Amino acid sequence: MLSRLGLFLAPFLFLSGCGEVPSETREARILAVGDSLMATHSMTGRAISNVVEQQLNEEVVDRSVIGARMIYNLPVSGAAGMSIPKQFRTGDWDWVIVNGGGNDLWLGCGCFVCKGKMNKLISEDGRRGTIPGFLYKLRQTGAQVIYVGYLRSPGLGSPIEHCRDEGEELERRIDKLADLDPGVHFLSLADLVPHGDRSFHGIDMIHPSLKASDEIGNRVAAIISNAPAPAGPNSTE
């Protein structure tokens, strides 16, 4: 799956693309964390979070980092943003936009022998693992969560094409997780890229184009705009 997912970052891009750091004085209610799906185009003010800001006419604090992983154990670079869970900072957030997991499979196990890594990320039933644990932490703050899936390739080749099955399985499990909590919204991008259409990807056929960032940002903003009253972290309705 991540094969068709078009957003896993190159390690040499490392910390470039890091979003802004929220200060204690900010009154923003929306936070974004993740990898290159979120961070691409941040330097030009055209990232997904920038589009959400424009659509909702309110600030979004973006801490995403190109190359970040859900499971990342090095302390210094992890604290600098290479660990997606460590990108989170306590705040009065109503919404947290999240993506991630692709780099764990692509860079972490090559999308070949990934069963163990997949289960560490998220179990088959969506209830256990790093991703459910992180989202549980976010929900305990009272924030709603939007988990954004990855782009698919347009069938024209990509450096991560061989990750397709792993990516599809990752998102299947995240979708199950979202079914368990009305305050977690899974945004699949499986329908976004028409077959043969290269316009949703950058020249590397991995990262999102400006067109893709615009469309994804619009979809995220629509979820926030159309959401009912916030669901509590222990809600069963």
N, C-alpha and C positions, 0 to 999 in steps of 0.2 A: 504494500500500500504506500508506504512512504515512497515507494517507487514512483507512483504517480503523484505523490505528494510533492508539491513543488517547493518545499521550503526547508531545506536543511542546510545549514551553513558550512562554509569552508573554514577549517580550523585556522588558516592563516589570516582570516579576517578578525579573529579573536575578539578584542574588546571594542572594536569600532562599532558605532551604532548604538552605543549605550544611551538610554533615554535620560530625561532630567530627573534629578533627585528631589523628592518633595521636602519642603521645610515644615517646621512645626507651625508656621503661621499660615500655611495654605488652607484654603477652604474648599478645595476640590473634593468632589465626592466620587470620582471615578479614577481607578488605578489600572494600569496595563502592565503585565509582566509576560516574559516569554523569550523566544529566540528570534531568528531573522524574519520570520513571518511578520512579527510586530516591528522589529527594529529597522528593516530595510526602508530607505527613503527618509529616515528620521533627520538626517543631516540637512535635507532640503525642505523639511517641514511638510512632507507629503506621505508620511507613514500612516498606518491604519488609525492610530490614536489621533493624529491631526485631523483626519476626515471625520472621526467621531466628534471631535471638538466643534468643527464647522457645522455639522448637522444638528447638534444639540445646543450650540451656542453656549458652551460651558467648558471649563478647563478639564483636561485629562492629563494626569501625571503618568508618564511613560518611563518605566525602568527596564525595559527589555534590552537584551544584549545579543548581538550576533554570535552564534556558536554556543549559546547557553544550553545546559542540559537539566533534566529533572533530577538525575542522580549525579552529583558531582561532589567529590570528597576533599579536594584540595582547599585548604582553609582561606588563603589570601585571595586567590583569584575567584574562589567561590563567593566570598563576601563582596568582591568587586562586581558581581553580577553573573558569573558563569554558572552559578547555581540558581535556577529559576525560583525555588522556594525562598532563597535568601534575598531575592530581589524585593520581596514583600517588606513593607514598613508599616508599622501600626499607624492607623489614621481613622478618621471618621468616614470610611468609605461606604457608599451605598452599593457600588458595583466594582468588581474586579474582573478585568478581561484577561484571560489566561490562554496561552498555547504552549506546547512543548511535548517532548518525548521523541521527536523525530531524530534529533542528534544522538540520543541515547542508543537508538537502534542502528543508525547509519554509521556514526563514528565509534560507537561503543562496542558493537558486535558485528559490524559489516553487513547487517541484514541477512546473515546466513545461519548462524547458530545462536539464535536469540531467545529461545524459550525461557531460559533462566532470567535474562534481562527483562523480557516482557512481563513475566510474573512479578518481578521486583517493582516494575512500574505500576502495574495494575493487574489484579487477578481476573480470571475469566468471568467471574460474576460481578466485577466492578466494585467490590467492597473492600479490598485490601491492597496495599502497596503504597508507593511514594505518592502517586497522583491522588488517590482517594484521601490519603492522610493530609496532604497539602490542602485539598479543597475543603476537607472537614475543618481544618484550622481557619480557613477563610470564612466559612459559613458561621463558625462560632462567634465571629466578630459582628454578625448581623448583616454582612454584605451578601448580595446576590452575585453569582459567578456566571460569566459567559466563557465557555471553553471553545476556542476556535480550532476547527480542524485544518488540514493541510490542502493545498492545491493538488489537483491531479495533473499529470502530464497530458499534453494533447495527442499523445500517440506518435510523436515525432522524435523520440529519443531524449534521454536525460541521464546525467551521471548517477541518479538515484533510481533509475527505472527498476532495478532488481529488488528494490525495497517494497514493491507494491503490496505483496501479500502481508508482510509484517505491518505495514501502515494501515491497511484495511482492518486487520485484527485489532490493532491498538485503538482505532476509532470505534470499532464495534463495542469494545469494552468500556470506553469512555461514554458512549451512548447509553449503555446499561447503567453506569454510575449516575448519569443525569436523570434516568427514570426513577431513581431512588429518592430524589430530593427535588421538589418543585422550585427550589431556589438556585438550582444548577441548570443552566441552559447550554446545550451542546449545539454549536453552529457548524454543521457539516458544509464543506465546500465541494462536495462530490459532484454537484450539478453545475458548477460555475464555468468550467473550461470546456467549450465545444471541441469535439474531435477535429484535429487538424488546425486549430487556432492557436498560434504562438503568441498572441498579443497579451495574454495574461501572465507571461513569464518574462523575466529579464533575459539578457543575451546568454547567460549561463544555463538557462532552462531549469533553474533551481529556485531562484528567488522571485518574488512577485514583481510584476511591472507596476508602473503608476496606475494603470487601468485596473489591475487586480486590487491594489491597495484601496483605491477609491470604492470599488464594489464591496469589498469586505467591510470597510469602514461604514458604508451605508447600511449593510445588513446588521452590523453590531448596533449601530444607532437605532435602527428600527426595533430591535429587541428591547432596548432600554425604554424607548418612547412608548411602546405598546404593552409594557409589562403591567400586570395588576399590582395591587398593594404588595409591598415586600413580604416574602414568606420567611418566617422565622427559621432558625437553623434546625429546630426539632419538629418542624411542621410535618404532619402526615397527610395533609389534604392536597 
